[in-house]
């Protein structure tokens, strides 16, 4: 067998191991975090992986709590808020080092909400939530933010036609 072919097979083998290892680690982290939350009586809506950290957006059985759990090499950490069903949405603003995240659960008209706009004094950012063209609708989201909500003034939800559904000033 020529050396070139041996090197190619060896590189393919190493790459395959790296891919399987990364997938296994990510899946194992999610399973561990899910079990940890389940043991405490919570149900996970969604997982989100960023760098070496796995996040889980969760609730309790009565959906009266919205929470985000974080698992990294240092262990587990979580933050929760009591939900208010009369509000259009519940949210948690999370800061992890230099990264900002927004955990969001829509309480009303989830199938109509297409995007979320957050406006600060000197900035604005939009996040697509539900897209009518793909037929998928969710009522919970974990968003990677560019800015912190600490100086946000308004959070708005919009429908597919860019009409405001809800607007909340902070």
Secondary structure, DSSP 8 states (H G I E B T S, - for coil): --HHHHHHHHHHHHHHHHHHHHHHHHHHHHHHHHHHHHHTTEEEEEEEEETTEEEEEEEETTS-EEEEEEEETTEEEEEEEE--TTSSEEEEEEEETTEEEEEEEE-S-GGG--EEEEEESS-EEEEE--BGGGTB--SEEEEEESS-GGGEEEEEEE-TTS-EEEEEE-
